[in-house]
Amino acid sequence: MNNIKRELSYIILGQQGGENRINIMEMLKERSYNQNQLANILDLNYRTIKHHIDVLMDYDLIESSGEGYGKVYFLSPKLENNYQALEDIKGKLKTVFNPTKLYKKIVEQTREGIIIIDENKEVIFSNKSTENITGYKDQEMYGKNIKKFLQPNINKMLNQVSKKQDFFEGKAEIETKSGDNKKVLVSIDILCFDKEEHKGFLLLIKDITKEEMQNEILDALMEHSEVMMAYLDTNFDLIYVNSAYAKKSGYKPEDIIGKNHFDLFPNEEYEKIFEEVLQEGELKTINGRSPFDNHRYEDNIYCTIDLNKNQKDKIEGLIFSFCEHP
């Protein structure tokens, strides 16, 4: 049963023409037909019927008898003995895989807010997640200008999308129905309706309030810390430095971001250790050597080089921190 279910799933749900193949098998369950008869009854051209027949024959779901124009087709014992499998797949095609129902489920179950606005920037659709983010029900949003809900730069974003006719992503703020302020990531794209001249916009909104708050707290901690910290990519280019790091290096942060650490501060010992961290995948510590001066040794310097890994355990960068002992 499992094998035939997999085969039926593939040729019905996984390929185009699944509904026609179900119709053919249901007809052949009642009686035998030739290809011309099937084409006439199902209102399909002969070549289409032949293609579906060939697929069903390849999977031993139907058999044939006779030759030439008199050749007729009927269900194979394999399918007759497991016909319930076809009924199960047919049910899935009509429910889960029905495009209208499938799209509706996706729209309502996605965690991102979906808003559609017309050419006048008025809301004509919003999903359940939009209500969860904004507090406004769909009927409270319909017909109202999107700028009532998204501020302060939503008009600028929409104008940029219209001008460039291209996808745009940016941050905005929402004042919810309850009066709270939320920060959201907004993705905007052009949406064409039934005619080319009838255009609107598709907006996807994601609540990033907690992430932004965490980032602000982290930034504040890093900027006020006496520990010198930097984030480098796997080529040792500087992606981020805090104020303490920049001050100790003698540069402004904007002057060194994007530049290679060892081009700015040549140090063979540190470069070798950084490479070992990448190769071995383990944190390393150093005592005494200044990371900015290859010729200066300071007993009160303590450094760590740690790894930043993604969910697949792939190294994305290095976290470099050091401080001076009292």
C-alpha positions as CSV (number, residue, x, y, z in Angstrom):
1,M,0.0,0.0,0.0
2,N,2.8,2.4,0.9
3,N,4.5,2.0,-2.5
4,I,1.3,2.7,-4.5
5,K,0.5,5.7,-2.3
6,R,3.9,7.1,-3.0
7,E,3.5,6.5,-6.8
8,L,0.0,8.0,-6.8
9,S,1.1,11.0,-4.8
10,Y,3.9,11.6,-7.3
11,I,1.8,11.3,-10.5
12,I,-1.2,13.1,-9.2
13,L,0.0,15.6,-6.6
14,G,3.6,16.1,-7.8
15,Q,2.9,16.6,-11.5
16,Q,0.5,18.6,-13.7
17,G,-2.6,16.9,-14.9
18,G,-3.3,15.0,-11.7
19,E,-7.0,15.7,-11.9
20,N,-7.2,14.3,-15.4
21,R,-5.4,11.1,-14.4
22,I,-7.9,10.6,-11.6
23,N,-10.8,11.0,-14.0
24,I,-9.2,8.5,-16.4
25,M,-8.8,5.9,-13.6
26,E,-12.3,6.5,-12.3
27,M,-13.7,5.9,-15.8
28,L,-11.7,2.8,-16.3
29,K,-13.0,1.5,-12.9
30,E,-16.5,1.4,-14.4
31,R,-15.6,-0.1,-17.8
32,S,-12.9,-0.3,-20.4
33,Y,-12.3,2.5,-22.9
34,N,-10.0,3.3,-25.8
35,Q,-8.1,6.5,-26.1
36,N,-10.5,8.2,-28.5
37,Q,-13.4,7.5,-26.2
38,L,-11.6,8.9,-23.2
39,A,-10.6,12.0,-25.2
40,N,-14.2,12.7,-26.3
41,I,-15.7,12.1,-22.9
42,L,-13.1,14.1,-21.0
43,D,-12.9,16.8,-23.7
44,L,-9.2,16.5,-24.0
45,N,-7.1,16.2,-27.1
46,Y,-5.8,12.7,-28.2
47,R,-2.1,13.5,-27.4
48,T,-2.9,14.6,-23.9
49,I,-4.8,11.4,-23.2
50,K,-2.0,9.3,-24.7
51,H,0.5,11.0,-22.4
52,H,-1.6,10.3,-19.3
53,I,-2.2,6.7,-20.5
54,D,1.5,6.1,-21.0
55,V,2.3,7.4,-17.4
56,L,-0.4,5.2,-15.9
57,M,0.9,2.2,-17.9
58,D,4.5,2.9,-16.7
59,Y,3.4,2.6,-13.1
60,D,1.3,-0.6,-13.8
61,L,-1.9,1.2,-12.7
62,I,-3.8,0.3,-15.9
63,E,-3.5,-2.5,-18.4
64,S,-4.5,-2.8,-22.1
65,S,-6.1,-5.4,-24.4
66,G,-6.3,-5.5,-28.2
67,E,-4.4,-3.7,-30.9
68,G,-4.6,-0.5,-32.9
69,Y,-7.9,1.6,-32.7
70,G,-9.5,-1.3,-30.9
71,K,-7.1,-1.2,-28.0
72,V,-8.9,-0.6,-24.7
73,Y,-7.6,0.1,-21.2
74,F,-8.8,-1.0,-17.8
75,L,-7.5,-1.0,-14.2
76,S,-4.7,-3.3,-13.3
77,P,-5.1,-5.7,-10.3
78,K,-2.5,-3.6,-8.5
79,L,-4.8,-0.6,-8.5
80,E,-8.0,-2.5,-8.1
81,N,-6.7,-4.2,-4.9
82,N,-5.5,-0.8,-3.5
83,Y,-8.2,1.5,-4.9
84,Q,-8.6,3.2,-1.5
85,A,-5.2,4.7,-2.0
86,L,-6.5,6.5,-5.0
87,E,-9.5,7.8,-3.0
88,D,-7.2,9.1,-0.3
89,I,-5.0,11.0,-2.9
90,K,-8.2,12.3,-4.5
91,G,-9.3,13.7,-1.2
92,K,-5.9,15.5,-0.8
93,L,-6.1,17.0,-4.3
94,K,-9.5,18.5,-3.5
95,T,-8.6,19.9,-0.1
96,V,-5.0,20.5,0.7
97,F,-3.8,20.9,-2.9
98,N,-6.8,22.9,-4.1
99,P,-5.0,26.2,-5.1
100,T,-7.6,28.5,-3.6
101,K,-7.8,26.6,-0.3
102,L,-4.0,26.1,-0.2
103,Y,-3.3,29.8,-0.7
104,K,-5.9,30.8,1.8
105,K,-4.3,28.4,4.4
106,I,-0.8,29.8,3.7
107,V,-2.0,33.5,3.9
108,E,-3.9,32.9,7.2
109,Q,-1.2,30.7,8.9
110,T,1.9,32.7,8.0
111,R,3.4,34.6,10.9
112,E,4.1,37.7,8.8
113,G,1.4,40.3,8.3
114,I,0.2,40.5,4.8
115,I,-1.4,43.8,3.6
116,I,-2.5,44.6,0.0
117,I,-3.1,48.2,-0.9
118,D,-4.4,49.7,-4.2
119,E,-2.9,52.4,-6.3
120,N,-4.3,55.0,-3.9
121,K,-2.4,53.4,-1.1
122,E,-5.7,52.3,0.6
123,V,-5.9,48.9,2.3
124,I,-8.0,46.3,0.4
125,F,-6.8,43.2,2.3
126,S,-5.0,42.2,5.5
127,N,-4.5,38.8,7.1
128,K,-4.9,37.5,10.7
129,S,-1.2,38.1,11.5
130,T,-1.6,41.7,10.6
131,E,-4.3,42.0,13.2
132,N,-2.0,40.2,15.7
133,I,0.7,42.8,15.0
134,T,-1.4,46.0,14.8
135,G,-4.5,45.2,16.9
136,Y,-6.7,46.3,14.0
137,K,-9.2,43.9,12.5
138,D,-9.4,43.7,8.7
139,Q,-12.6,45.6,8.5
140,E,-11.0,48.4,10.6
141,M,-8.2,48.7,8.0
142,Y,-10.1,48.4,4.7
143,G,-10.4,51.6,2.8
144,K,-7.9,53.5,4.9
145,N,-4.6,54.9,3.8
146,I,-1.7,52.8,4.8
147,K,0.1,55.8,6.3
148,K,-2.4,55.7,9.2
149,F,-0.8,52.4,10.3
150,L,2.8,52.5,9.2
151,Q,5.1,55.5,9.9
152,P,7.1,57.5,9.4
153,N,8.6,56.7,6.0
154,I,6.1,54.4,4.4
155,N,5.2,56.9,1.7
156,K,8.9,57.2,0.8
157,M,9.2,53.4,0.6
158,L,6.1,53.1,-1.7
159,N,7.3,55.9,-3.9
160,Q,10.7,54.2,-4.2
161,V,9.1,50.9,-5.2
162,S,6.9,52.7,-7.8
163,K,9.8,54.6,-9.3
164,K,12.2,51.7,-9.5
165,Q,9.5,49.0,-10.1
166,D,11.5,46.8,-7.8
167,F,11.2,45.1,-4.4
168,F,12.2,47.2,-1.4
169,E,12.7,46.4,2.3
170,G,13.0,48.8,5.2
171,K,12.1,49.5,8.8
172,A,9.0,51.3,10.0
173,E,6.9,51.9,13.1
174,I,3.4,51.0,14.0
175,E,1.2,52.6,16.6
176,T,-1.1,49.8,17.5
177,K,-4.8,50.1,18.3
178,S,-3.9,50.0,22.0
179,G,-1.4,52.8,21.6
180,D,1.8,50.8,21.8
181,N,4.6,51.5,19.4
182,K,6.1,48.5,17.5
183,K,9.0,48.4,15.2
184,V,8.5,46.3,12.0
185,L,10.5,45.2,9.0
186,V,8.4,46.0,5.9
187,S,8.9,44.3,2.5
188,I,7.1,45.9,-0.4
189,D,6.6,44.8,-4.0
190,I,4.4,45.8,-6.9
191,L,1.2,43.7,-7.2
192,C,-0.6,43.5,-10.6
193,F,-4.3,42.6,-10.6
194,D,-6.3,41.4,-13.6
195,K,-5.1,44.1,-15.9
196,E,-1.6,45.6,-16.3
197,E,-2.8,49.1,-15.6
198,H,-4.5,48.0,-12.3
199,K,-1.6,47.9,-9.9
200,G,-1.2,47.9,-6.1
201,F,1.3,47.0,-3.5
202,L,2.0,43.8,-1.5
203,L,3.4,44.5,2.0
204,L,4.8,41.9,4.3
205,I,5.3,43.1,7.8
206,K,7.3,41.4,10.6
207,D,7.3,42.5,14.2
208,I,11.0,43.1,15.2
209,T,10.3,45.1,18.4
210,K,11.9,42.5,20.7
211,E,14.9,42.1,18.4
212,E,15.4,45.8,18.1
213,M,15.2,46.3,21.9
214,Q,17.7,43.5,22.4
215,N,20.1,45.1,19.8
216,E,19.7,48.5,21.5
217,I,20.6,47.0,24.9
218,L,23.5,45.1,23.4
219,D,24.8,48.2,21.6
220,A,24.5,50.2,24.8
221,L,26.4,47.6,26.8
222,M,29.1,47.3,24.2
223,E,29.5,51.0,23.7
224,H,29.9,51.7,27.4
225,S,32.1,48.7,28.1
226,E,35.7,49.2,28.9
227,V,36.4,45.9,27.2
228,M,37.6,46.4,23.6
229,M,35.5,44.4,21.2
230,A,35.4,43.7,17.4
231,Y,33.6,41.4,15.1
232,L,35.5,40.1,12.0
233,D,34.4,38.0,9.0
234,T,36.3,34.9,8.1
235,N,38.7,37.0,6.0
236,F,39.5,39.1,9.1
237,D,37.8,42.2,7.7
238,L,36.3,44.3,10.5
239,I,32.5,44.3,10.5
240,Y,32.0,46.0,13.9
241,V,34.1,47.7,16.6
242,N,32.9,49.3,19.8
243,S,34.1,52.7,21.1
244,A,36.7,51.3,23.4
245,Y,38.3,49.3,20.5
246,A,38.3,52.3,18.2
247,K,39.8,54.6,20.9
248,K,42.6,52.1,21.7
249,S,43.4,51.6,18.0
250,G,43.6,55.3,17.3
251,Y,41.0,55.3,14.6
252,K,37.4,56.4,14.3
253,P,35.0,53.4,13.8
254,E,33.9,54.6,10.4
255,D,37.5,54.7,9.2
256,I,38.3,51.1,9.9
257,I,35.0,49.2,9.3
258,G,35.3,47.1,6.2
259,K,39.1,47.0,6.3
260,N,41.3,44.0,7.1
261,H,42.5,43.9,10.7
262,F,46.0,42.8,9.8
263,D,46.4,45.3,7.0
264,L,45.8,48.0,9.6
265,F,47.7,46.3,12.4
266,P,50.2,43.8,11.0
267,N,50.9,41.1,13.7
268,E,52.1,37.7,12.6
269,E,51.5,36.1,16.0
270,Y,47.8,37.2,16.1
271,E,47.2,36.4,12.5
272,K,48.4,32.8,13.0
273,I,46.2,32.4,16.1
274,F,43.2,33.7,14.2
275,E,43.8,31.2,11.5
276,E,44.1,28.4,14.1
277,V,40.8,29.4,15.6
278,L,39.1,29.1,12.2
279,Q,40.8,25.7,11.4
280,E,40.3,24.1,14.9
281,G,36.9,25.7,15.7
282,E,37.8,26.5,19.3
283,L,38.2,29.6,21.4
284,K,41.7,30.8,22.2
285,T,43.1,33.2,24.7
286,I,46.3,35.3,24.7
287,N,48.1,37.1,27.5
288,G,50.5,39.9,27.2
289,R,50.8,40.9,23.5
290,S,49.3,44.1,22.2
291,P,47.0,43.5,19.2
292,F,47.8,46.9,17.7
293,D,51.6,47.0,18.1
294,N,53.6,44.0,17.0
295,H,56.7,45.2,18.9
296,R,55.0,46.0,22.3
297,Y,54.5,43.4,25.0
298,E,52.2,44.2,27.8
299,D,51.7,41.9,30.8
300,N,48.3,43.3,31.5
301,I,46.7,42.5,28.2
302,Y,44.2,39.6,28.1
303,C,42.6,38.7,24.7
304,T,40.0,36.1,23.6
305,I,39.2,35.1,20.0
306,D,35.9,33.3,19.8
307,L,33.7,31.9,17.0
308,N,30.3,32.9,15.7
309,K,28.5,29.9,14.1
310,N,25.1,29.7,12.4
311,Q,22.5,27.0,13.1
312,K,24.3,24.6,10.7
313,D,27.5,25.0,12.7
314,K,29.2,26.9,9.9
315,I,31.6,29.6,11.0
316,E,30.4,33.1,10.0
317,G,32.9,35.3,11.8
318,L,35.2,35.9,14.8
319,I,34.5,37.8,18.0
320,F,37.7,39.5,19.2
321,S,37.8,41.0,22.7
322,F,40.5,42.2,25.0
323,C,41.0,44.2,28.1
324,E,43.8,45.5,30.3
325,H,44.2,44.0,33.7
326,P,44.6,46.5,36.6
